[in-house]
Amino acid sequence: MKKFVPVLFLSLVFLLGCTEKTPPPVVPSGTLELWTAESPNFFEALGREFTSTIKADDLNVRVTTFETQEELQETLIDTLADGNGPDVIVADTDFIFQNSNKFVPLGSDETLNAEYFSKNFLPASFEGLVFNSAILGVPLGIDSLALIFNDGNLQTPPVTWEEFRTVTKEISQPDNSLQRFSHSGAAIGRVDNITRGTEILENILFQLVKDFFSEDRSEAVFAQNQGVTSEGVRHNFASEALRFFTSFADPTSSISPAIWNEFLASSAENKDYQAFVEGKVSVVFGRVGDVKKIVDLIEKSTLANMLSSAHVRVAPLPQFGTTDIPAQKRVIARVIALAVPHSSKDPSLAWQFLKFALRPDSLRGFYQVSKIPSPKSDLLLEQEADPVFGSFASQAPFAHPLLLPLDHSYFQKNLEEMTSQVISHMISPEDGLARLEKNFTQKLKRKTELKKEIFSKPQNKNAH
């Protein structure tokens, strides 16, 4: 037996030497490109923290900043067509939802799934990010429209639209000037000289009409939305919403007092906000960033008797009817999210960054910089205590994204044009809404026809 020992020994050495060794983990390097239209400093800091945490010293998170969300979206579509683009984008949920085929969904992940979102996050925050059970992105914040008011003129903000109509009339001061007011109660009723005019109308429609499009998203239905009250009175909610909105700028209206017109807004870029800063109007509407803009206008102003920033307050958007039932409250949410486009060079690394951004510390950091309420339920409690921005957090639970089958900017442009015609008495609210509904339905049908036509064509095959 001894003569076989050397052979056995050599065989073992050979086998051990050929055993594959586990390669060391690959440390990411290069550049992770992120595009955003807001809070670039936050994302740069988040990028540095991310690379430090995963110990990737040779990885750089490069942030490219755009002036507007619309500019970012247009650029992304153009670059994707050329096969280029970023690894991560910061975008509105409705854009991600509408362009779901342009984003890389998260693969199977036990720590981040639809169940985790439903247990820990507000419904609005993931409503447009979970598509056919696939997770297309992660939410960072929920912005919405609220009342911004001067508490020197208005001590108790209205809770319902009925209260709003009463109190804004009481604090308006008519005179015989061209503007017809030395002081207006609120900037509402027009879409041409009010910063968030179209969005105010959208929210009023959203509260009364609820469903803008059919369940299968094939046709517009808002002009048909009707109901019967307990008294047996039939209502067309869309035309009532439009009449209510425009009545605040219509001196012939019997619904609400006319407290705004084409002459009241400032000629400055910020229109109603500048008038608010100058003390000419007590209530305006805006998002989180608009409050910051107003405070900035106050701080930069050199005019005497300027409104003090200490008098700038925020209240939730008024509601129709009773506000005792939370489920009946509605406001349109603008959900800001991170997503991974198909242009990403390393989708796995990009999703690792998205999960890092979803940590409570990261969400708190985003709130501290932006003041936009967090999507995570337990973080809202501490944010509601903010003396200025707390109202945005308090209405986040009943905010919902407006997930349209049409591009939102196209929807708003057409809504704005129709409303301007109604304000000018060129068309009735009923006719204007009916035409708008028909226009949107035709647009959707045309989109469907084009898709069928494109995909029904036989594929060209090169002859060999």
C-alpha positions in Angstrom: 0.0 0.0 0.0 2.9 2.4 0.7 3.7 2.7 -3.0 0.3 4.4 -3.6 0.7 7.1 -1.0 2.7 9.6 -3.1 0.2 9.3 -6.0 -2.7 9.9 -3.6 -1.0 12.9 -2.1 -0.2 14.4 -5.5 -3.8 13.9 -6.6 -5.2 15.7 -3.5 -2.8 18.6 -4.1 -3.9 18.8 -7.8 -7.6 18.8 -6.9 -7.2 21.4 -4.1 -5.2 23.7 -6.4 -7.9 23.5 -9.1 -10.8 24.4 -6.7 -12.4 27.7 -7.7 -11.9 30.5 -5.2 -14.9 32.9 -4.5 -14.0 36.2 -6.3 -14.0 39.3 -4.2 -17.2 41.5 -4.5 -17.1 44.0 -7.3 -16.9 47.5 -6.0 -18.9 50.0 -8.2 -16.9 52.7 -9.9 -17.4 55.3 -12.6 -20.4 57.6 -12.6 -24.0 57.2 -11.6 -25.9 60.0 -13.4 -28.9 61.6 -11.7 -31.3 64.1 -13.2 -33.4 66.4 -11.1 -35.3 69.7 -11.3 -35.3 70.4 -7.6 -33.1 70.1 -4.5 -29.8 69.3 -6.4 -27.7 70.0 -3.2 -29.7 67.3 -1.3 -29.1 64.7 -4.0 -25.4 65.6 -4.3 -25.1 65.1 -0.5 -27.1 61.9 -0.7 -24.8 60.6 -3.4 -21.7 61.2 -1.3 -23.4 59.4 1.7 -24.3 56.5 -0.6 -20.8 56.0 -2.0 -19.3 56.2 1.5 -21.8 53.7 2.9 -21.1 51.1 0.2 -17.4 51.9 0.3 -17.2 52.8 -3.4 -14.5 55.5 -3.4 -14.2 55.4 -7.1 -18.0 55.9 -7.7 -19.3 59.4 -8.4 -23.0 60.3 -8.2 -23.2 63.2 -10.7 -26.2 65.4 -10.5 -27.6 67.3 -13.5 -30.1 70.1 -12.7 -32.9 71.2 -15.0 -34.9 74.4 -14.6 -38.3 72.7 -14.7 -39.8 69.3 -14.4 -41.2 69.7 -18.0 -37.7 70.4 -19.3 -36.3 67.3 -17.6 -39.1 65.1 -19.0 -38.7 66.4 -22.6 -34.9 65.9 -22.4 -35.3 62.4 -21.1 -37.7 61.4 -23.9 -35.3 62.8 -26.5 -32.2 61.2 -25.1 -33.9 57.8 -24.7 -34.8 57.9 -28.4 -31.0 58.2 -29.1 -30.2 55.4 -26.6 -28.7 57.7 -24.0 -29.8 59.2 -20.7 -29.3 59.1 -17.0 -29.2 56.2 -14.5 -31.7 57.8 -12.1 -34.3 60.6 -12.4 -36.3 62.6 -10.0 -39.8 63.0 -11.5 -43.5 63.3 -10.9 -45.3 60.0 -10.4 -47.8 60.7 -13.1 -45.0 61.0 -15.7 -43.5 57.7 -14.5 -46.9 56.0 -14.6 -47.7 57.3 -18.1 -44.3 56.2 -19.4 -44.0 52.9 -17.5 -42.3 51.1 -20.5 -39.4 53.5 -20.3 -38.3 52.5 -16.8 -36.6 49.5 -15.3 -38.8 47.9 -12.5 -37.3 46.5 -9.3 -36.6 42.8 -9.5 -37.8 40.3 -6.9 -37.0 41.9 -3.5 -38.3 40.6 -0.1 -37.5 43.9 1.6 -39.2 46.2 -0.8 -42.5 45.2 -2.4 -46.2 46.3 -2.7 -47.0 44.9 0.8 -44.2 46.9 2.4 -45.5 50.1 0.7 -49.1 49.4 1.8 -48.1 48.9 5.4 -45.7 51.8 5.8 -46.5 54.5 3.2 -49.5 56.7 2.3 -51.6 55.3 -0.5 -51.0 58.3 -2.7 -47.2 57.8 -2.6 -47.2 54.5 -4.4 -50.5 54.7 -6.3 -48.7 55.4 -9.6 -45.4 53.5 -8.8 -46.8 50.0 -8.6 -47.8 49.0 -12.2 -49.0 45.4 -12.8 -47.4 44.4 -9.5 -44.0 45.8 -10.7 -42.4 48.6 -8.7 -41.3 51.4 -11.0 -39.9 53.8 -8.5 -39.8 55.0 -4.9 -41.6 58.1 -3.5 -39.7 60.9 -1.8 -42.5 63.5 -1.0 -46.1 64.4 -1.5 -46.8 68.0 -2.5 -50.2 69.5 -2.9 -52.2 72.8 -3.2 -53.1 74.7 -0.1 -54.3 78.1 1.1 -51.6 80.7 1.7 -53.0 83.6 3.7 -52.1 86.8 5.6 -53.1 86.2 9.2 -53.2 89.9 9.8 -56.4 90.0 7.6 -57.7 86.5 8.1 -57.3 85.0 11.6 -59.3 81.8 11.1 -58.9 80.1 7.6 -62.0 78.6 6.0 -62.4 74.9 6.1 -65.2 74.5 3.5 -65.7 76.3 0.2 -68.9 77.7 1.6 -66.9 79.3 4.4 -64.3 80.4 1.9 -67.0 82.2 -0.2 -68.3 84.0 2.9 -65.1 85.1 4.5 -63.3 86.2 1.4 -66.3 88.5 0.6 -66.1 90.0 4.1 -62.5 90.9 3.8 -62.7 92.3 0.3 -62.8 96.1 0.0 -64.4 97.3 -3.2 -63.9 100.9 -4.5 -64.3 102.9 -7.7 -60.8 102.3 -9.1 -60.1 100.5 -12.4 -59.4 97.4 -10.3 -62.8 97.8 -8.5 -61.0 96.7 -5.3 -58.6 98.4 -2.9 -58.1 95.0 -1.4 -59.2 91.5 -2.6 -60.1 88.7 -0.4 -58.6 86.0 -2.6 -57.0 85.4 -5.9 -59.3 82.9 -7.6 -61.6 82.7 -10.6 -59.2 83.1 -13.5 -56.5 81.1 -15.2 -54.5 83.8 -16.9 -53.2 86.0 -14.0 -53.2 83.5 -11.1 -50.1 81.4 -10.7 -52.0 78.2 -9.8 -55.3 79.1 -11.4 -55.7 76.0 -13.5 -54.6 73.8 -10.5 -57.2 75.4 -8.3 -59.9 74.5 -10.9 -58.4 71.0 -11.2 -58.8 70.4 -7.5 -62.3 71.7 -7.4 -63.2 69.4 -10.2 -61.4 66.6 -8.5 -63.4 67.1 -5.3 -66.8 67.3 -7.0 -66.4 65.1 -10.1 -63.9 62.6 -8.8 -63.6 60.5 -12.0 -62.3 62.3 -15.1 -62.0 59.3 -17.3 -63.7 55.9 -17.6 -62.4 52.9 -15.6 -60.7 51.4 -18.7 -59.2 54.9 -19.4 -60.5 54.9 -23.0 -62.7 58.0 -22.8 -63.3 61.2 -20.9 -66.4 61.2 -18.7 -66.2 64.3 -16.5 -68.9 66.3 -18.4 -71.4 63.4 -17.9 -70.9 63.1 -14.2 -74.3 63.8 -12.6 -76.0 63.0 -9.3 -79.2 63.5 -7.4 -79.2 65.1 -3.9 -81.4 63.9 -1.0 -83.9 66.6 -2.0 -84.2 65.1 -5.5 -82.3 67.8 -7.3 -80.1 66.7 -10.2 -76.6 68.1 -10.4 -74.0 68.2 -13.1 -70.9 68.3 -10.9 -68.5 69.4 -13.6 -70.4 72.4 -14.7 -71.1 73.3 -11.1 -67.4 73.1 -10.3 -66.5 75.3 -13.3 -69.3 77.9 -12.5 -68.2 78.0 -8.8 -64.5 78.6 -9.8 -65.2 81.3 -12.4 -67.9 83.1 -10.3 -65.1 84.7 -8.1 -64.0 86.7 -11.1 -67.4 87.2 -12.7 -69.4 90.4 -11.6 -72.6 89.0 -13.2 -72.5 85.8 -11.2 -75.1 85.0 -8.5 -73.1 82.1 -7.1 -70.2 83.9 -5.4 -69.1 87.5 -5.0 -66.7 88.7 -7.6 -63.4 89.4 -5.7 -60.8 89.1 -8.5 -60.5 90.4 -12.1 -58.0 90.9 -14.9 -56.7 94.2 -13.4 -55.8 93.0 -9.8 -52.7 90.9 -10.5 -49.3 92.5 -10.5 -47.5 92.9 -13.8 -44.6 91.1 -12.3 -43.8 87.5 -13.2 -45.3 86.2 -10.0 -48.7 87.9 -10.6 -51.0 87.1 -7.6 -48.0 86.4 -5.3 -46.6 89.8 -5.8 -50.0 91.3 -5.1 -50.2 89.2 -1.9 -46.7 90.4 -0.8 -47.8 94.0 -1.4 -50.9 93.5 0.8 -53.4 93.8 -2.1 -54.9 90.3 -1.6 -55.3 88.2 1.6 -55.4 84.7 0.2 -53.6 82.9 -2.6 -53.1 79.3 -3.5 -49.8 77.4 -3.8 -47.6 74.4 -3.1 -44.7 74.1 -0.7 -42.2 75.8 -3.1 -44.6 78.7 -3.6 -44.6 79.5 0.1 -40.8 79.7 -0.1 -41.1 81.9 -3.2 -43.4 84.3 -1.4 -41.1 84.6 1.6 -38.2 85.2 -0.8 -40.2 88.0 -2.5 -40.8 89.6 0.9 -37.1 89.4 1.8 -35.9 90.9 -1.5 -38.5 93.7 -1.6 -37.6 97.3 -1.0 -41.2 98.6 -0.9 -42.5 100.3 2.2 -45.3 98.7 4.2 -44.5 95.3 2.8 -46.2 92.3 4.3 -44.0 90.7 7.0 -43.1 87.0 6.5 -44.3 86.5 10.1 -47.8 86.9 8.8 -47.6 84.3 6.1 -49.6 81.2 7.1 -50.8 78.0 5.4 -54.1 76.1 5.7 -55.4 72.9 4.0 -57.4 73.3 0.8 -61.1 73.9 1.5 -63.5 71.0 0.9 -67.1 70.8 -0.2 -69.7 69.8 2.4 -68.8 68.3 5.7 -65.1 67.8 6.6 -65.8 65.4 9.5 -65.3 62.3 7.3 -61.6 62.0 6.3 -62.5 59.6 3.4 -64.5 62.3 1.8 -61.7 64.8 1.7 -59.8 65.1 -1.6 -56.8 67.1 -2.9 -54.6 66.4 -5.9 -51.2 65.1 -4.9 -48.0 65.8 -6.7 -45.8 62.8 -5.8 -42.1 63.3 -6.3 -40.3 60.0 -6.9 -37.0 58.4 -8.0 -37.0 56.0 -11.0 -34.5 54.1 -13.1 -34.8 54.8 -16.9 -33.8 52.1 -19.4 -30.8 54.3 -20.3 -29.2 53.3 -17.0 -25.8 51.6 -17.4 -26.2 49.7 -14.2 -29.9 49.3 -13.2 -28.9 47.1 -10.2 -26.7 49.8 -8.8 -29.3 52.5 -9.6 -32.0 50.5 -7.6 -29.5 50.2 -4.8 -29.3 54.0 -4.7 -33.2 54.2 -4.8 -33.5 51.9 -1.8 -30.8 54.0 0.0 -32.9 57.1 -0.6 -36.0 55.4 0.9 -34.4 55.1 4.4 -36.0 57.2 7.1 -32.9 59.3 7.5 -32.8 60.1 3.8 -36.6 61.0 3.8 -36.1 63.2 6.8 -33.2 64.9 5.0 -35.3 65.5 1.9 -38.0 67.1 4.0 -35.6 69.3 5.8 -34.3 70.7 2.5 -37.6 70.8 0.6 -40.3 71.0 3.3 -42.4 68.6 1.1 -44.2 66.1 3.3 -42.7 62.6 3.5 -44.6 59.6 2.0 -43.9 57.5 5.1 -46.8 57.6 7.5 -44.8 57.7 10.8 -42.8 60.7 9.6 -45.8 62.9 9.0 -46.6 63.2 12.7 -43.4 65.1 13.4 -43.8 67.2 10.2 -47.4 68.3 11.0 -46.0 70.3 13.9 -44.1 72.7 11.6 -45.6 76.2 12.2 -45.5 77.2 8.6 -45.5 74.0 6.5 -47.4 71.7 8.8 -50.7 72.0 6.9 -49.2 70.4 3.8 -48.3 67.4 6.0 -51.8 67.3 7.5 -53.5 67.1 4.2 -51.1 64.5 2.7 -53.2 61.5 3.9 -56.2 62.5 1.8 -54.1 63.6 -1.3 -54.3 61.4 -4.4 -52.2 61.6 -7.6 -54.0 62.6 -10.8 -53.1 59.6 -13.0 -54.4 60.6 -16.4 -54.3 58.6 -19.7 -53.2 61.8 -21.4 -50.2 63.9 -20.8 -50.9 66.2 -17.9 -49.5 69.4 -19.6 -51.8 68.7 -22.6 -54.8 68.2 -20.2 -54.0 71.4 -18.4 -53.5 73.5 -21.5 -56.9 72.5 -23.0 -58.6 73.0 -19.7 -57.1 76.4 -19.4 -58.1 77.4 -22.9 -61.7 76.2 -22.4 -61.9 78.1 -19.0 -60.7 81.3 -20.6 -63.5 81.1 -23.2 -66.1 80.5 -20.4 -64.7 83.5 -18.4 -65.0 85.6 -21.6 -68.6 84.5 -22.0 -67.7 83.0 -25.4 -69.1 79.6 -24.4 -71.3 78.2 -21.6 -69.7 75.9 -19.0 -71.8 73.0 -20.2 -70.8 73.4 -23.9 -67.2 74.1 -22.9 -66.9 70.9 -20.8 -68.8 68.8 -23.4 -66.3 69.9 -26.2 -63.4 69.3 -23.9 -64.6 65.8 -23.0 -65.1 65.1 -26.7 -61.6 66.4 -27.6 -60.0 64.2 -24.9 -61.9 61.1 -26.0 -61.0 61.6 -29.6 -57.3 62.0 -28.6 -57.4 58.7 -26.7 -59.1 56.9 -29.5 -56.5 58.2 -32.0 -53.7 57.0 -29.7 -55.3 53.5 -29.6 -55.8 53.4 -33.4 -52.2 54.4 -34.0 -50.9 51.6 -31.7 -53.0 49.1 -33.5 -51.9 50.3 -36.9 -48.2 50.2 -35.9 -48.3 46.8 -34.4 -50.5 45.2 -37.0 -47.9 46.0 -39.8 -45.9 43.0 -40.9 -42.2 43.1 -40.0 -39.9 43.8 -42.9 -37.5 40.9 -43.4 -34.2 41.3 -45.3 -34.0 38.9 -48.1 -30.9 36.7 -48.0 
